[in-house]
């Protein structure tokens, strides 16, 4: 059985993509009729359809850059990752998906409201804006 090799994602690429997904969801929501706003569902769909979640070769890279590596356990409990898991690949996929979703969701809600409109004061500094010189070793 062929195995997938891990694909490298840089820190900057990861956090730029986190920000870009939030921006894309905001743009999508702004183009809709006000009654159809559902930022939470749009964020989930954006993450679930992302190649970093679909393809297992990205999971380790996602987990290497996330700020929320334990969010699956924090949000759903310690058995959530193992329930009905058929393999360790399933467990890794769940952690990567939930961590990436949490990063994207936090980025979105720090910058946009439910309708995708930018918040008046979104002075929060994002990990994507931090240069590699500022990353502790």
N, CA, C and O atoms as a GROMACS GRO file, in nm:
protein
  548
    1UNK      N    1   0.085  -0.118   0.000
    1UNK     CA    2   0.000   0.000   0.000
    1UNK      C    3   0.090   0.124   0.000
    1UNK      O    4   0.176   0.137   0.086
    2UNK      N    5   0.070   0.215  -0.096
    2UNK     CA    6   0.152   0.336  -0.098
    2UNK      C    7   0.118   0.426   0.020
    2UNK      O    8   0.004   0.433   0.064
    3UNK      N    9   0.218   0.493   0.070
    3UNK     CA   10   0.195   0.587   0.180
    3UNK      C   11   0.221   0.729   0.131
    3UNK      O   12   0.303   0.752   0.042
    4UNK      N   13   0.152   0.822   0.191
    4UNK     CA   14   0.172   0.962   0.156
    4UNK      C   15   0.289   1.016   0.236
    4UNK      O   16   0.304   0.982   0.353
    5UNK      N   17   0.369   1.098   0.176
    5UNK     CA   18   0.475   1.164   0.250
    5UNK      C   19   0.423   1.296   0.304
    5UNK      O   20   0.334   1.358   0.247
    6UNK      N   21   0.480   1.337   0.416
    6UNK     CA   22   0.438   1.462   0.476
    6UNK      C   23   0.473   1.579   0.384
    6UNK      O   24   0.581   1.581   0.323
    7UNK      N   25   0.385   1.672   0.374
    7UNK     CA   26   0.408   1.792   0.294
    7UNK      C   27   0.440   1.908   0.388
    7UNK      O   28   0.374   1.926   0.490
    8UNK      N   29   0.539   1.984   0.352
    8UNK     CA   30   0.582   2.096   0.436
    8UNK      C   31   0.498   2.220   0.409
    8UNK      O   32   0.472   2.256   0.294
    9UNK      N   33   0.458   2.282   0.515
    9UNK     CA   34   0.390   2.411   0.512
    9UNK      C   35   0.470   2.501   0.606
    9UNK      O   36   0.497   2.463   0.719
   10UNK      N   37   0.507   2.618   0.560
   10UNK     CA   38   0.581   2.708   0.649
   10UNK      C   39   0.484   2.774   0.748
   10UNK      O   40   0.363   2.778   0.727
   11UNK      N   41   0.542   2.826   0.852
   11UNK     CA   42   0.465   2.899   0.953
   11UNK      C   43   0.387   3.014   0.887
   11UNK      O   44   0.268   3.030   0.911
   12UNK      N   45   0.456   3.090   0.806
   12UNK     CA   46   0.391   3.204   0.739
   12UNK      C   47   0.281   3.156   0.645
   12UNK      O   48   0.174   3.216   0.641
   13UNK      N   49   0.305   3.050   0.569
   13UNK     CA   50   0.201   2.997   0.478
   13UNK      C   51   0.078   2.953   0.557
   13UNK      O   52  -0.036   2.979   0.517
   14UNK      N   53   0.102   2.887   0.669
   14UNK     CA   54  -0.011   2.839   0.750
   14UNK      C   55  -0.097   2.956   0.796
   14UNK      O   56  -0.218   2.956   0.774
   15UNK      N   57  -0.036   3.054   0.860
   15UNK     CA   58  -0.114   3.163   0.917
   15UNK      C   59  -0.170   3.257   0.811
   15UNK      O   60  -0.273   3.320   0.833
   16UNK      N   61  -0.106   3.267   0.698
   16UNK     CA   62  -0.162   3.344   0.586
   16UNK      C   63  -0.288   3.275   0.534
   16UNK      O   64  -0.386   3.341   0.501
   17UNK      N   65  -0.285   3.143   0.528
   17UNK     CA   66  -0.402   3.068   0.482
   17UNK      C   67  -0.516   3.076   0.583
   17UNK      O   68  -0.632   3.085   0.544
   18UNK      N   69  -0.484   3.072   0.710
   18UNK     CA   70  -0.586   3.089   0.815
   18UNK      C   71  -0.658   3.222   0.795
   18UNK      O   72  -0.781   3.228   0.797
   19UNK      N   73  -0.581   3.328   0.775
   19UNK     CA   74  -0.639   3.461   0.753
   19UNK      C   75  -0.718   3.466   0.623
   19UNK      O   76  -0.828   3.522   0.619
   20UNK      N   77  -0.664   3.408   0.517
   20UNK     CA   78  -0.730   3.410   0.386
   20UNK      C   79  -0.863   3.336   0.389
   20UNK      O   80  -0.960   3.380   0.326
   21UNK      N   81  -0.870   3.225   0.461
   21UNK     CA   82  -0.998   3.152   0.469
   21UNK      C   83  -1.103   3.236   0.540
   21UNK      O   84  -1.219   3.240   0.498
   22UNK      N   85  -1.064   3.303   0.648
   22UNK     CA   86  -1.158   3.391   0.717
   22UNK      C   87  -1.205   3.504   0.626
   22UNK      O   88  -1.323   3.538   0.625
   23UNK      N   89  -1.113   3.560   0.550
   23UNK     CA   90  -1.148   3.666   0.454
   23UNK      C   91  -1.246   3.615   0.349
   23UNK      O   92  -1.342   3.683   0.313
   24UNK      N   93  -1.221   3.494   0.299
   24UNK     CA   94  -1.309   3.436   0.195
   24UNK      C   95  -1.449   3.411   0.250
   24UNK      O   96  -1.547   3.434   0.180
   25UNK      N   97  -1.458   3.364   0.373
   25UNK     CA   98  -1.589   3.342   0.434
   25UNK      C   99  -1.660   3.475   0.452
   25UNK      O  100  -1.780   3.485   0.425
   26UNK      N  101  -1.589   3.578   0.498
   26UNK     CA  102  -1.650   3.710   0.515
   26UNK      C  103  -1.703   3.763   0.381
   26UNK      O  104  -1.814   3.816   0.374
   27UNK      N  105  -1.624   3.747   0.276
   27UNK     CA  106  -1.666   3.794   0.144
   27UNK      C  107  -1.790   3.717   0.097
   27UNK      O  108  -1.882   3.777   0.041
   28UNK      N  109  -1.792   3.588   0.120
   28UNK     CA  110  -1.909   3.506   0.082
   28UNK      C  111  -2.034   3.552   0.158
   28UNK      O  112  -2.141   3.565   0.100
   29UNK      N  113  -2.019   3.576   0.287
   29UNK     CA  114  -2.134   3.618   0.367
   29UNK      C  115  -2.184   3.756   0.326
   29UNK      O  116  -2.305   3.781   0.327
   30UNK      N  117  -2.094   3.845   0.291
   30UNK     CA  118  -2.134   3.980   0.249
   30UNK      C  119  -2.213   3.979   0.119
   30UNK      O  120  -2.292   4.070   0.094
   31UNK      N  121  -2.193   3.877   0.038
   31UNK     CA  122  -2.261   3.871  -0.092
   31UNK      C  123  -2.400   3.808  -0.083
   31UNK      O  124  -2.472   3.802  -0.183
   32UNK      N  125  -2.439   3.763   0.035
   32UNK     CA  126  -2.568   3.696   0.051
   32UNK      C  127  -2.675   3.788   0.106
   32UNK      O  128  -2.648   3.896   0.158
   33UNK      N  129  -2.798   3.739   0.092
   33UNK     CA  130  -2.912   3.806   0.155
   33UNK      C  131  -2.894   3.797   0.306
   33UNK      O  132  -2.852   3.692   0.356
   34UNK      N  133  -2.925   3.902   0.380
   34UNK     CA  134  -2.902   3.902   0.524
   34UNK      C  135  -2.963   3.785   0.600
   34UNK      O  136  -2.908   3.743   0.702
   35UNK      N  137  -3.073   3.731   0.553
   35UNK     CA  138  -3.137   3.621   0.625
   35UNK      C  139  -3.057   3.491   0.617
   35UNK      O  140  -3.083   3.398   0.693
   36UNK      N  141  -2.962   3.483   0.527
   36UNK     CA  142  -2.890   3.356   0.511
   36UNK      C  143  -2.752   3.357   0.575
   36UNK      O  144  -2.669   3.272   0.543
   37UNK      N  145  -2.725   3.450   0.665
   37UNK     CA  146  -2.596   3.453   0.734
   37UNK      C  147  -2.582   3.331   0.823
   37UNK      O  148  -2.671   3.302   0.902
   38UNK      N  149  -2.473   3.262   0.811
   38UNK     CA  150  -2.437   3.155   0.904
   38UNK      C  151  -2.286   3.136   0.898
   38UNK      O  152  -2.236   3.045   0.833
   39UNK      N  153  -2.216   3.223   0.966
   39UNK     CA  154  -2.070   3.223   0.961
   39UNK      C  155  -2.014   3.090   1.010
   39UNK      O  156  -1.917   3.039   0.952
   40UNK      N  157  -2.072   3.034   1.115
   40UNK     CA  158  -2.020   2.909   1.170
   40UNK      C  159  -2.021   2.797   1.066
   40UNK      O  160  -1.921   2.728   1.048
   41UNK      N  161  -2.133   2.780   0.998
   41UNK     CA  162  -2.141   2.675   0.895
   41UNK      C  163  -2.047   2.702   0.778
   41UNK      O  164  -1.988   2.608   0.724
   42UNK      N  165  -2.031   2.828   0.740
   42UNK     CA  166  -1.939   2.863   0.631
   42UNK      C  167  -1.795   2.836   0.669
   42UNK      O  168  -1.716   2.790   0.587
   43UNK      N  169  -1.759   2.864   0.793
   43UNK     CA  170  -1.624   2.836   0.840
   43UNK      C  171  -1.595   2.686   0.838
   43UNK      O  172  -1.488   2.643   0.795
   44UNK      N  173  -1.691   2.607   0.885
   44UNK     CA  174  -1.675   2.462   0.884
   44UNK      C  175  -1.658   2.411   0.741
   44UNK      O  176  -1.571   2.329   0.714
   45UNK      N  177  -1.742   2.459   0.650
   45UNK     CA  178  -1.734   2.415   0.511
   45UNK      C  179  -1.600   2.453   0.448
   45UNK      O  180  -1.543   2.375   0.373
   46UNK      N  181  -1.551   2.573   0.478
   46UNK     CA  182  -1.424   2.617   0.422
   46UNK      C  183  -1.309   2.528   0.469
   46UNK      O  184  -1.220   2.494   0.390
   47UNK      N  185  -1.310   2.492   0.595
   47UNK     CA  186  -1.204   2.407   0.650
   47UNK      C  187  -1.219   2.263   0.600
   47UNK      O  188  -1.121   2.202   0.559
   48UNK      N  189  -1.340   2.210   0.604
   48UNK     CA  190  -1.362   2.071   0.562
   48UNK      C  191  -1.323   2.047   0.417
   48UNK      O  192  -1.281   1.936   0.381
   49UNK      N  193  -1.336   2.148   0.332
   49UNK     CA  194  -1.303   2.134   0.192
   49UNK      C  195  -1.160   2.172   0.156
   49UNK      O  196  -1.122   2.168   0.039
   50UNK      N  197  -1.082   2.208   0.255
   50UNK     CA  198  -0.946   2.253   0.230
   50UNK      C  199  -0.853   2.134   0.210
   50UNK      O  200  -0.868   2.031   0.276
   51UNK      N  201  -0.758   2.147   0.118
   51UNK     CA  202  -0.667   2.037   0.087
   51UNK      C  203  -0.585   1.994   0.208
   51UNK      O  204  -0.546   1.878   0.217
   52UNK      N  205  -0.557   2.084   0.301
   52UNK     CA  206  -0.479   2.048   0.418
   52UNK      C  207  -0.556   1.954   0.510
   52UNK      O  208  -0.496   1.886   0.594
   53UNK      N  209  -0.687   1.949   0.495
   53UNK     CA  210  -0.768   1.857   0.574
   53UNK      C  211  -0.803   1.732   0.492
   53UNK      O  212  -0.806   1.622   0.546
   54UNK      N  213  -0.828   1.750   0.366
   54UNK     CA  214  -0.864   1.637   0.280
   54UNK      C  215  -0.749   1.538   0.268
   54UNK      O  216  -0.770   1.416   0.273
   55UNK      N  217  -0.627   1.588   0.252
   55UNK     CA  218  -0.511   1.501   0.228
   55UNK      C  219  -0.428   1.484   0.354
   55UNK      O  220  -0.379   1.582   0.412
   56UNK      N  221  -0.412   1.362   0.396
   56UNK     CA  222  -0.341   1.329   0.520
   56UNK      C  223  -0.196   1.373   0.524
   56UNK      O  224  -0.140   1.389   0.633
   57UNK      N  225  -0.135   1.393   0.410
   57UNK     CA  226   0.006   1.432   0.410
   57UNK      C  227   0.028   1.572   0.471
   57UNK      O  228   0.141   1.608   0.501
   58UNK      N  229  -0.078   1.648   0.487
   58UNK     CA  230  -0.067   1.781   0.545
   58UNK      C  231  -0.093   1.784   0.697
   58UNK      O  232  -0.062   1.884   0.762
   59UNK      N  233  -0.148   1.681   0.752
   59UNK     CA  234  -0.193   1.684   0.891
   59UNK      C  235  -0.082   1.716   0.990
   59UNK      O  236  -0.102   1.796   1.082
   60UNK      N  237   0.034   1.655   0.974
   60UNK     CA  238   0.144   1.683   1.066
   60UNK      C  239   0.188   1.828   1.056
   60UNK      O  240   0.221   1.890   1.157
   61UNK      N  241   0.190   1.882   0.936
   61UNK     CA  242   0.229   2.023   0.917
   61UNK      C  243   0.127   2.116   0.984
   61UNK      O  244   0.166   2.215   1.047
   62UNK      N  245  -0.001   2.086   0.969
   62UNK     CA  246  -0.105   2.165   1.036
   62UNK      C  247  -0.082   2.163   1.187
   62UNK      O  248  -0.085   2.267   1.252
   63UNK      N  249  -0.058   2.045   1.240
   63UNK     CA  250  -0.039   2.033   1.384
   63UNK      C  251   0.090   2.101   1.430
   63UNK      O  252   0.102   2.140   1.546
   64UNK      N  253   0.185   2.114   1.340
   64UNK     CA  254   0.310   2.180   1.375
   64UNK      C  255   0.298   2.331   1.386
   64UNK      O  256   0.383   2.395   1.449
   65UNK      N  257   0.195   2.390   1.328
   65UNK     CA  258   0.180   2.535   1.327
   65UNK      C  259   0.059   2.586   1.403
   65UNK      O  260   0.053   2.705   1.434
   66UNK      N  261  -0.036   2.502   1.433
   66UNK     CA  262  -0.158   2.548   1.499
   66UNK      C  263  -0.130   2.609   1.636
   66UNK      O  264  -0.035   2.572   1.704
   67UNK      N  265  -0.215   2.700   1.673
   67UNK     CA  266  -0.211   2.756   1.809
   67UNK      C  267  -0.310   2.683   1.899
   67UNK      O  268  -0.325   2.717   2.017
   68UNK      N  269  -0.377   2.583   1.843
   68UNK     CA  270  -0.486   2.515   1.915
   68UNK      C  271  -0.475   2.363   1.906
   68UNK      O  272  -0.573   2.295   1.875
   69UNK      N  273  -0.356   2.311   1.933
   69UNK     CA  274  -0.335   2.168   1.917
   69UNK      C  275  -0.420   2.080   2.009
   69UNK      O  276  -0.438   1.962   1.981
   70UNK      N  277  -0.469   2.136   2.116
   70UNK     CA  278  -0.551   2.057   2.209
   70UNK      C  279  -0.699   2.095   2.204
   70UNK      O  280  -0.775   2.054   2.291
   71UNK      N  281  -0.739   2.172   2.105
   71UNK     CA  282  -0.877   2.221   2.100
   71UNK      C  283  -0.980   2.109   2.086
   71UNK      O  284  -1.091   2.121   2.138
   72UNK      N  285  -0.946   2.002   2.018
   72UNK     CA  286  -1.040   1.889   2.004
   72UNK      C  287  -1.072   1.832   2.141
   72UNK      O  288  -1.189   1.808   2.172
   73UNK      N  289  -0.971   1.810   2.221
   73UNK     CA  290  -0.991   1.756   2.356
   73UNK      C  291  -1.060   1.860   2.444
   73UNK      O  292  -1.152   1.826   2.519
   74UNK      N  293  -1.017   1.985   2.435
   74UNK     CA  294  -1.078   2.091   2.516
   74UNK      C  295  -1.225   2.108   2.486
   74UNK      O  296  -1.306   2.127   2.577
   75UNK      N  297  -1.262   2.101   2.357
   75UNK     CA  298  -1.400   2.127   2.316
   75UNK      C  299  -1.492   2.006   2.326
   75UNK      O  300  -1.608   2.019   2.362
   76UNK      N  301  -1.440   1.887   2.295
   76UNK     CA  302  -1.526   1.769   2.284
   76UNK      C  303  -1.494   1.658   2.384
   76UNK      O  304  -1.567   1.559   2.392
   77UNK      N  305  -1.386   1.673   2.459
   77UNK     CA  306  -1.350   1.573   2.558
   77UNK      C  307  -1.242   1.478   2.507
   77UNK      O  308  -1.215   1.470   2.387
   78UNK      N  309  -1.181   1.407   2.601
   78UNK     CA  310  -1.065   1.324   2.568
   78UNK      C  311  -1.094   1.204   2.478
   78UNK      O  312  -1.001   1.152   2.415
   79UNK      N  313  -1.216   1.159   2.469
   79UNK     CA  314  -1.244   1.042   2.385
   79UNK      C  315  -1.290   1.079   2.244
   79UNK      O  316  -1.307   0.991   2.160
   80UNK      N  317  -1.310   1.207   2.218
   80UNK     CA  318  -1.363   1.250   2.088
   80UNK      C  319  -1.275   1.206   1.971
   80UNK      O  320  -1.325   1.168   1.866
   81UNK      N  321  -1.144   1.211   1.990
   81UNK     CA  322  -1.053   1.177   1.881
   81UNK      C  323  -1.053   1.028   1.851
   81UNK      O  324  -1.021   0.986   1.740
   82UNK      N  325  -1.089   0.948   1.950
   82UNK     CA  326  -1.081   0.803   1.933
   82UNK      C  327  -1.214   0.736   1.899
   82UNK      O  328  -1.215   0.624   1.850
   83UNK      N  329  -1.324   0.803   1.925
   83UNK     CA  330  -1.455   0.744   1.900
   83UNK      C  331  -1.470   0.708   1.753
   83UNK      O  332  -1.462   0.795   1.666
   84UNK      N  333  -1.493   0.583   1.725
   84UNK     CA  334  -1.511   0.530   1.590
   84UNK      C  335  -1.392   0.554   1.498
   84UNK      O  336  -1.408   0.554   1.376
   85UNK      N  337  -1.276   0.575   1.554
   85UNK     CA  338  -1.155   0.592   1.471
   85UNK      C  339  -1.108   0.455   1.425
   85UNK      O  340  -1.094   0.363   1.505
   86UNK      N  341  -1.086   0.442   1.294
   86UNK     CA  342  -1.041   0.314   1.240
   86UNK      C  343  -0.890   0.299   1.239
   86UNK      O  344  -0.839   0.188   1.225
   87UNK      N  345  -0.819   0.412   1.254
   87UNK     CA  346  -0.673   0.408   1.248
   87UNK      C  347  -0.615   0.533   1.312
   87UNK      O  348  -0.687   0.626   1.347
   88UNK      N  349  -0.482   0.532   1.326
   88UNK     CA  350  -0.416   0.652   1.376
   88UNK      C  351  -0.429   0.766   1.276
   88UNK      O  352  -0.430   0.882   1.315
   89UNK      N  353  -0.440   0.734   1.149
   89UNK     CA  354  -0.460   0.838   1.048
   89UNK      C  355  -0.592   0.911   1.073
   89UNK      O  356  -0.600   1.032   1.055
   90UNK      N  357  -0.695   0.837   1.114
   90UNK     CA  358  -0.823   0.900   1.148
   90UNK      C  359  -0.808   0.994   1.267
   90UNK      O  360  -0.864   1.103   1.268
   91UNK      N  361  -0.732   0.952   1.366
   91UNK     CA  362  -0.710   1.034   1.485
   91UNK      C  363  -0.634   1.161   1.446
   91UNK      O  364  -0.671   1.271   1.487
   92UNK      N  365  -0.528   1.146   1.366
   92UNK     CA  366  -0.450   1.262   1.322
   92UNK      C  367  -0.537   1.358   1.241
   92UNK      O  368  -0.526   1.480   1.256
   93UNK      N  369  -0.623   1.304   1.156
   93UNK     CA  370  -0.712   1.387   1.075
   93UNK      C  371  -0.806   1.468   1.163
   93UNK      O  372  -0.830   1.585   1.137
   94UNK      N  373  -0.859   1.406   1.266
   94UNK     CA  374  -0.952   1.476   1.356
   94UNK      C  375  -0.882   1.590   1.429
   94UNK      O  376  -0.936   1.700   1.440
   95UNK      N  377  -0.762   1.563   1.479
   95UNK     CA  378  -0.688   1.669   1.548
   95UNK      C  379  -0.655   1.783   1.453
   95UNK      O  380  -0.673   1.900   1.487
   96UNK      N  381  -0.606   1.751   1.333
   96UNK     CA  382  -0.570   1.855   1.236
   96UNK      C  383  -0.692   1.936   1.196
   96UNK      O  384  -0.686   2.059   1.190
   97UNK      N  385  -0.803   1.868   1.168
   97UNK     CA  386  -0.924   1.937   1.126
   97UNK      C  387  -0.974   2.032   1.235
   97UNK      O  388  -1.004   2.148   1.208
   98UNK      N  389  -0.984   1.982   1.356
   98UNK     CA  390  -1.039   2.064   1.464
   98UNK      C  391  -0.945   2.180   1.497
   98UNK      O  392  -0.991   2.291   1.524
   99UNK      N  393  -0.815   2.156   1.496
   99UNK     CA  394  -0.718   2.261   1.526
   99UNK      C  395  -0.721   2.371   1.420
   99UNK      O  396  -0.721   2.490   1.451
  100UNK      N  397  -0.722   2.329   1.293
  100UNK     CA  398  -0.728   2.424   1.182
  100UNK      C  399  -0.858   2.503   1.189
  100UNK      O  400  -0.858   2.625   1.171
  101UNK      N  401  -0.970   2.435   1.214
  101UNK     CA  402  -1.099   2.502   1.227
  101UNK      C  403  -1.095   2.605   1.340
  101UNK      O  404  -1.146   2.716   1.324
  102UNK      N  405  -1.036   2.570   1.451
  102UNK     CA  406  -1.029   2.662   1.564
  102UNK      C  407  -0.945   2.785   1.530
  102UNK      O  408  -0.982   2.897   1.564
  103UNK      N  409  -0.831   2.764   1.462
  103UNK     CA  410  -0.748   2.877   1.421
  103UNK      C  411  -0.823   2.970   1.326
  103UNK      O  412  -0.822   3.092   1.343
  104UNK      N  413  -0.889   2.912   1.226
  104UNK     CA  414  -0.964   2.992   1.127
  104UNK      C  415  -1.081   3.064   1.195
  104UNK      O  416  -1.105   3.182   1.168
  105UNK      N  417  -1.152   2.994   1.280
  105UNK     CA  418  -1.266   3.052   1.350
  105UNK      C  419  -1.223   3.169   1.439
  105UNK      O  420  -1.287   3.274   1.438
  106UNK      N  421  -1.116   3.150   1.514
  106UNK     CA  422  -1.069   3.259   1.600
  106UNK      C  423  -1.026   3.380   1.518
  106UNK      O  424  -1.055   3.494   1.553
  107UNK      N  425  -0.956   3.353   1.408
  107UNK     CA  426  -0.914   3.462   1.320
  107UNK      C  427  -1.036   3.538   1.265
  107UNK      O  428  -1.037   3.661   1.263
  108UNK      N  429  -1.137   3.464   1.222
  108UNK     CA  430  -1.258   3.526   1.167
  108UNK      C  431  -1.327   3.613   1.272
  108UNK      O  432  -1.351   3.731   1.247
  109UNK      N  433  -1.358   3.557   1.388
  109UNK     CA  434  -1.436   3.630   1.489
  109UNK      C  435  -1.359   3.748   1.549
  109UNK      O  436  -1.420   3.840   1.603
  110UNK      N  437  -1.226   3.746   1.541
  110UNK     CA  438  -1.148   3.860   1.586
  110UNK      C  439  -1.155   3.977   1.489
  110UNK      O  440  -1.122   4.090   1.524
  111UNK      N  441  -1.198   3.949   1.365
  111UNK     CA  442  -1.197   4.052   1.261
  111UNK      C  443  -1.333   4.084   1.201
  111UNK      O  444  -1.352   4.194   1.148
  112UNK      N  445  -1.428   3.991   1.208
  112UNK     CA  446  -1.556   4.009   1.139
  112UNK      C  447  -1.674   3.976   1.231
  112UNK      O  448  -1.659   3.908   1.332
  113UNK      N  449  -1.791   4.028   1.193
  113UNK     CA  450  -1.913   3.992   1.265
  113UNK      C  451  -1.986   3.880   1.190
  113UNK      O  452  -1.935   3.827   1.092
  114UNK      N  453  -2.104   3.846   1.236
  114UNK     CA  454  -2.182   3.736   1.179
  114UNK      C  455  -2.212   3.754   1.031
  114UNK      O  456  -2.222   3.656   0.956
  115UNK      N  457  -2.225   3.879   0.988
  115UNK     CA  458  -2.259   3.906   0.848
  115UNK      C  459  -2.136   3.919   0.758
  115UNK      O  460  -2.149   3.941   0.637
  116UNK      N  461  -2.016   3.906   0.816
  116UNK     CA  462  -1.895   3.919   0.738
  116UNK      C  463  -1.842   4.060   0.728
  116UNK      O  464  -1.745   4.086   0.657
  117UNK      N  465  -1.906   4.152   0.801
  117UNK     CA  466  -1.859   4.291   0.801
  117UNK      C  467  -1.741   4.303   0.898
  117UNK      O  468  -1.742   4.247   1.007
  118UNK      N  469  -1.640   4.378   0.854
  118UNK     CA  470  -1.520   4.396   0.938
  118UNK      C  471  -1.556   4.473   1.064
  118UNK      O  472  -1.631   4.571   1.060
  119UNK      N  473  -1.503   4.428   1.177
  119UNK     CA  474  -1.525   4.496   1.303
  119UNK      C  475  -1.452   4.630   1.302
  119UNK      O  476  -1.346   4.644   1.240
  120UNK      N  477  -1.509   4.727   1.371
  120UNK     CA  478  -1.451   4.861   1.372
  120UNK      C  479  -1.311   4.861   1.432
  120UNK      O  480  -1.221   4.926   1.378
  121UNK      N  481  -1.291   4.789   1.540
  121UNK     CA  482  -1.160   4.785   1.604
  121UNK      C  483  -1.111   4.641   1.603
  121UNK      O  484  -1.144   4.562   1.692
  122UNK      N  485  -1.033   4.608   1.505
  122UNK     CA  486  -0.975   4.474   1.501
  122UNK      C  487  -0.824   4.488   1.506
  122UNK      O  488  -0.753   4.446   1.414
  123UNK      N  489  -0.776   4.547   1.615
  123UNK     CA  490  -0.634   4.572   1.632
  123UNK      C  491  -0.557   4.453   1.682
  123UNK      O  492  -0.437   4.464   1.709
  124UNK      N  493  -0.621   4.338   1.695
  124UNK     CA  494  -0.552   4.218   1.741
  124UNK      C  495  -0.442   4.182   1.644
  124UNK      O  496  -0.462   4.187   1.522
  125UNK      N  497  -0.329   4.146   1.693
  125UNK     CA  498  -0.217   4.105   1.609
  125UNK      C  499  -0.229   3.957   1.580
  125UNK      O  500  -0.246   3.877   1.672
  126UNK      N  501  -0.220   3.920   1.454
  126UNK     CA  502  -0.236   3.782   1.413
  126UNK      C  503  -0.102   3.715   1.395
  126UNK      O  504  -0.002   3.780   1.361
  127UNK      N  505  -0.100   3.586   1.419
  127UNK     CA  506   0.024   3.509   1.405
  127UNK      C  507   0.082   3.524   1.264
  127UNK      O  508   0.204   3.519   1.248
  128UNK      N  509  -0.001   3.542   1.163
  128UNK     CA  510   0.047   3.555   1.025
  128UNK      C  511   0.126   3.685   1.007
  128UNK      O  512   0.204   3.697   0.913
  129UNK      N  513   0.106   3.782   1.096
  129UNK     CA  514   0.175   3.909   1.086
  129UNK      C  515   0.309   3.909   1.160
  129UNK      O  516   0.385   4.006   1.151
  130UNK      N  517   0.336   3.803   1.232
  130UNK     CA  518   0.460   3.795   1.309
  130UNK      C  519   0.570   3.743   1.217
  130UNK      O  520   0.552   3.642   1.148
  131UNK      N  521   0.681   3.811   1.216
  131UNK     CA  522   0.791   3.768   1.131
  131UNK      C  523   0.865   3.652   1.196
  131UNK      O  524   0.854   3.630   1.316
  132UNK      N  525   0.938   3.578   1.116
  132UNK     CA  526   1.011   3.463   1.170
  132UNK      C  527   1.114   3.504   1.274
  132UNK      O  528   1.151   3.425   1.360
  133UNK      N  529   1.162   3.628   1.266
  133UNK     CA  530   1.258   3.677   1.365
  133UNK      C  531   1.194   3.688   1.504
  133UNK      O  532   1.264   3.683   1.605
  134UNK      N  533   1.062   3.703   1.507
  134UNK     CA  534   0.992   3.718   1.635
  134UNK      C  535   0.947   3.586   1.695
  134UNK      O  536   0.902   3.582   1.809
  135UNK      N  537   0.960   3.477   1.620
  135UNK     CA  538   0.916   3.346   1.668
  135UNK      C  539   1.022   3.293   1.764
  135UNK      O  540   1.139   3.281   1.726
  136UNK      N  541   0.982   3.260   1.887
  136UNK     CA  542   1.081   3.207   1.982
  136UNK      C  543   1.134   3.072   1.934
  136UNK      O  544   1.062   2.992   1.874
  137UNK      N  545   1.262   3.047   1.960
  137UNK     CA  546   1.319   2.918   1.918
  137UNK      C  547   1.313   2.816   2.027
  137UNK      O  548   1.357   2.703   2.008
   0.00000   0.00000   0.00000
